[in-house]
Amino acid sequence: MTAKGAATRAEILGKAHEVFKDMGYYGSSIAEITQRSGVSMATFYQYFKNKEEVFLELNDLIISHFTEQVESLSERGLGFEDRLRNSIRLLFDHTRNNFAFHRILGEAQLTDQVTVAYYESIARLYREMLRREIGYGNIGAVDPNIVAYGLIGICYFNSLEWDANQTRSPQEISDLIMDLVMKGINGPSPWKRSPDWDFLSMPDPLPLEPEATFPLTKGEKTRRSIFHAAEKVFGQYGFHRAGIADITREAGVAQGTFYVHFASKGDLIEGFVRYINHEMRCELQRVVGKTEDRRDAERVGILGFFEFLLKHRQIYRVVPECEMIRREVALWYYQKMARGYIQGLENGMKRGEIRGLPPDFLARSVMGIVHFLGLKWVIWNNNPRPAIPEQFYKDLIQFILYGIKMS
């Protein structure tokens, strides 16, 4: 390839990255890429077979650049905590700088392989680092895989546009992440536990709410049937490949009936995300309702989340997709989950059960840990009935409660 050809190819890649960030994977087109690049369609096809090949190469370039950054981190003369702090700051900066690309990974669903490979490449680097530190005796016998994906989740959720008035600098957030990862959330007050308590014990859930005084109307029943059908169809095909005809066929209603309740497929996904958010929050409130210590509520909430996810794994694919399709709806989903969570953490801090970290940061971070571990162990699992070992839950709860520091 000539120097001019290499420059043209690099220009196409750069403009394609912009197009993907602005329009998402499915909303992008080769025509838009060539227009922004100032090249013809024929020139595009000299260098790339199709849009997917461009996307895959961008994926490789981003990962290669990050790998080079990790490998170039200087450890000379640095102690363990400084090494870990530098690694955390690098991951957080990488996540922020490439956040739009991360959103596209959630939307593209290229048989999940690209998304899984992308995050696994990052996790592999951090697993290796953690294993070295375990070998040096600097951290406890944590599960490096759980901590690596937990770090990815923390950085991702602290990169979301939660608040337009966010005042914390990247350095401040990185320092908070370091503190959380090292020490966990456990507060100083004594934790009174029953003799039969263990990491996996579950209290009896609160009873289901009584049925409404008035039964569901015919319209409400139809709307719920469409939501249940959407759960299955979106989970199987993804938003872009799912058709309204597929959903109405699954629901057993006519397409005309669909449009009585929803203006479009986009309108449906907004209603669906709000529906599943309500279902998940109700279920988590039931399982933690009888806990007395906030640390127990955290533990039971984690177990309850995974139990819900295993029953409804299809629906959770919709949330990452929604970050590109209806960004404001996805942000609403996370904010709604966080709002009540922050209040619970604040109450736990007042009683000394939770350490005094900023409650909003803490809520986002723990949500990020559990979200990404749910993706890794349930959503991206090829087994249609994934079985999660008890040790996974114990290691995850131990990490969130106590961090990785040697006790």
C-alpha angles and dihedrals in degrees: 000000000000122000089253091051092049090050091050091049092049090049091053091050092048094050091043088056089054092048093050091049093049100040108019125237098289094039092054125091137191088239091060092046093051092045092054091042093050093231134118126253089250090056091050091054091051088069107025135033096212146330093283092058090054091050093049092050091050088051090053093047093051093049093045091051092050092047090053090051092051093047092049094054106121115230096175111131093355125127124224097268093050090050091050092045091053091049092050093048091050092052093046092050091047091051094049094045093049099033095121089055090051089055090052090053088059091050104040098062093188087184084302089272096111093046093046093046092048095055093038089057090056094042091051092059092051094044089056091049093049093048090054091052091048088052090051089052094242098124136028127263094283125159102258092205093057093046093046094052089040090057090050090052094047092051093045096050092045088054094057117107094251097153131013088212095056107149104178115109122227088253092053091049091047090052091050090050090051091051093048095046092049100045109017123213102293112130130212100255118102114265111224110206132176119250092252094050120127136155093272101040113121127201119226108274122242113266118268115268112265116258116270117269090247121049120240114282120238089256093051091050090051092049091051091049089054091050091052090049091048090053090059098039097043089046092052102040107016124238099287097047096042114095129209087236089058091052097046091046090053091046093047094234134119121258089242089059090053091058091051087067104028132034094209145340088274090055089050094053091051091053091043094053090050089049095052091044089057092046093051095046092049091051094048091047089054095052097044095039096098098044116112103191120059091225089059090048089055092049095046091043091057092051091046092050093054091045089054092045093052090054095045105027092141094063095054091066088066095062098063089043090052091060088076100029100047106004095177090054093051090049090049088053093055094041092051091052091046098048098070091034092058091052091052092049092049090053090049091051092053089056093046093245094117126044118253100260121137103283095221092051091046094050093049093047098049090044088052093051094050093041095055094041088051089053092047100045102031116016098040092039111116091209109096088215105035115197114209114206119235090239090063091059092046093050093046094050091045090052094049095044101041109013125216101295117121109261 
